[in-house]
Amino acid sequence: MGAQRRHLLSFKTGKLVRRWRLPGGGSPDMGGVSTDGKVLWLSGRYNAEVYAIDTRTGRLRARIPVGGGPHGLAVHPQPGRYSLGHTSTFR
């Protein structure tokens, strides 16, 4: 398995800013950002793992083995009072 590529888009312009790679590949799925904005946490749905990615560099900080089929990842605490979905969209 090669390195898995992820694309980073600018919310402001909607344009591709850079490409992030997961060394050794993977299956990044849904997740969330830490409250300090420093780590992007993603479930590895088809690889039974969770990824922690540095939001400043795009580098993989950790690859954590978990049970089979993780799908969606809720990162808490987040601002807001009501959860609107399984990936923790709050209002």
ZAMARGU-4260 file (C-alpha; in steps of 0.2 Angstrom, whole numbers, plus 5000, padded with zeros to 4 digits):
<rodrens>
0) 5000/5000/5000 | 5007/5017/4995 | 5004/5034/5004 | 4986/5039/5004 | 4984/5057/4998
5) 4972/5070/5006 | 4968/5087/4999 | 4968/5103/5009 | 4956/5116/5003 | 4954/5134/5008
10) 4937/5138/5015 | 4940/5156/5010 | 4944/5153/4991 | 4938/5135/4989 | 4954/5131/4980
15) 4967/5117/4983 | 4980/5123/4995 | 4991/5108/4998 | 4991/5089/4998 | 4993/5079/5014
20) 4999/5061/5014 | 4997/5046/5026 | 5013/5036/5025 | 5009/5018/5022 | 4991/5022/5016
25) 4975/5021/5025 | 4957/5024/5024 | 4953/5041/5032 | 4935/5044/5035 | 4925/5056/5045
30) 4932/5064/5061 | 4934/5081/5069 | 4947/5094/5075 | 4953/5096/5093 | 4947/5111/5102
35) 4964/5120/5100 | 4964/5117/5081 | 4980/5108/5082 | 4975/5090/5078 | 4963/5083/5065
40) 4957/5066/5071 | 4950/5054/5058 | 4943/5036/5059 | 4952/5024/5047 | 4936/5015/5042
45) 4943/5000/5032 | 4960/4999/5042 | 4953/4997/5060 | 4963/5012/5065 | 4962/5031/5070
50) 4973/5044/5063 | 4979/5060/5072 | 4986/5073/5059 | 4995/5089/5063 | 4984/5103/5056
55) 4999/5115/5054 | 5010/5103/5044 | 4998/5089/5038 | 5010/5076/5045 | 5003/5060/5054
60) 5006/5062/5072 | 4999/5045/5077 | 4991/5029/5070 | 4981/5021/5083 | 4974/5003/5081
65) 4956/5001/5086 | 4942/4988/5083 | 4936/4984/5066 | 4926/4997/5056 | 4927/5013/5065
70) 4915/5025/5056 | 4915/5043/5061 | 4924/5051/5076 | 4917/5063/5089 | 4930/5075/5096
75) 4924/5082/5113 | 4923/5095/5121 | 4917/5107/5107 | 4908/5123/5108 | 4889/5123/5107
80) 4875/5115/5117 | 4866/5103/5105 | 4873/5089/5094 | 4866/5088/5077 | 4875/5072/5071
85) 4886/5057/5074 | 4902/5067/5070 | 4897/5080/5083 | 4891/5095/5073 | 4886/5107/5087
90) 4874/5122/5088
</rodrens>
